Amino acid sequence: WDSYASGTVHMPVLVLLLLEQLARLPSSVVPILLGIFLSIIDALIGNLFQKNAEFLQKRDYEEEHRIQKLMPDELKPPHEALFRAKDGDEEPLLAPMDALPQWVSQIYFYSPATIISSACLQCMHNEPVMCLLGALHTVLHGSTILAGIILALSAYMDIHNVVFLGPLILLARERKKSGAPLVVWFLLITV
């Protein structure tokens, strides 16, 4: 018995049920609709990358700068930053910090791996990524309950995303929110 034999599908049951409805359409329409759906998912992922980067860009990094100055010279990075952290810093090595969120989004969206896997191969690997970025986005904006539900959905599609529960709890605590609702809703949905 070979789990990777041709014709075997590795997708969660709920996703297969949705795709079954799509399979009832004429065969000439299915690739077009699937391509449009996957392109929309990629656009949402690019947008979430940009929104999360913009939010993280506004963080106060003073504590991190203070700790970095206490490090021995051997452990310090060769440059303090590739992008200017705040207005008083010296000129950036690459570009202004304001450009970073848009760069992150464009690097993802225009990556050959993204274009080939979604548009050409119609690969369904981006849905868990979108859910994972959505969970990060909701934690950053304070909704730990919704983040738990979205992370559970992401883990349902790809079990490896369970490892992000810990970092999301730490991020929620850093944002002065309790990580308990995130854990409770994650466990309620997954069990």
Salt bridges, closest charged atoms under 4 A:
GLU20 OE2 - ARG24 NH2 3.95
GLU62 OE2 - LYS86 NZ 3.89
GLU63 OE2 - ARG66 NH2 2.67
GLU64 OE2 - ARG59 NH2 3.17
ASP73 OD1 - LYS76 NZ 3.76
GLU80 OE2 - HIS65 ND1 3.28
ASP89 OD1 - LYS86 NZ 3.58
GLU91 OE2 - ARG84 NH1 3.70
ASP158 OD1 - HIS160 ND1 2.89
GLU174 OE2 - ARG59 NH2 3.37
